[in-house]
Amino acid sequence: MKLEEALKTDRFKNESHKATLNILYTAYWFKTHLNSVMKTYGITAEQFNVMRILKGKHPEAMCVKDIGSRMLENNSNVPRIIDRLLLKKLVKRTTSKLDKRETLISLTNSGKEQLTQISEAVEMKTSDIIGLENEEAIQLNLLIERLRKID
């Protein structure tokens, strides 16, 4: 769907303005599709992100601060997300042996199993909706990274 159809307007200040709105609209659109997959497993995108971060360090546990620094959305409330994952028994909390003030988080066996299932479903949904050839995806990645060059 063209942006003009989605927003029901063809009035943009310039192509850069249109590109900005297109990126924001597409990010929201994509996240909505992925959220629908995760909802069937009873988790949010932020919880899925925390679980993927923990899987990347497995079998090591991670402190909350390190998890937060790797989140896709920097404004996420990581302790609250972890509390919800604890209630679902997808992660466990331990105290660091080196620093008793530090809390460490790791995936449970159940969390690893559920993450595998969710990841497969997300991958299938992603490949269904992305609709780009590999070379096109490479080009898109380069353009998006060029946009973020000011960071």
Steps between C-alpha positions, in 0.01 A plus 500: 500500500628843410553745785256745342227235518582404858507859626232620257709796389747593234618817670856470621745786550758318290629149429702492824183575698319225311789258561492576873127431521544191285762359738287574808187356343682189378664438838161518671342280230775240532488501881122453490540186286771358726302584815209294368731196483644557847156559649408139416783397735395746770804725483578852382765613253704641790484167687604319182792742463617434858479125442703526178763710677527241776525219244790682337699480826379154604614318710629818667257709700476875445441797727198720436716795393671295226165372377370857485799617299418245227128567472356612166295765678717691745205626702388150598448436869724194522437415869123495439544286187718256695243485782234394249732236351571372853126458563479293182802296614687584178799654680659459841671750727814429702742705705851552368768312689746785435275787603205418728329826396479387138206296372559264209235381257504188283257295293332198653471176300137588439607846384750352253237263360239773465753737344582238236131464412437874491815566296390248237154661479649850479742387230215353295293817537798718413578309184131514404478879527848632421477415129855601410768310315835469678664775292206733566524431873873580490428828324223587748729423796770728357253784451351464848845488662595811300201677655634423847852620428455798734496272806 
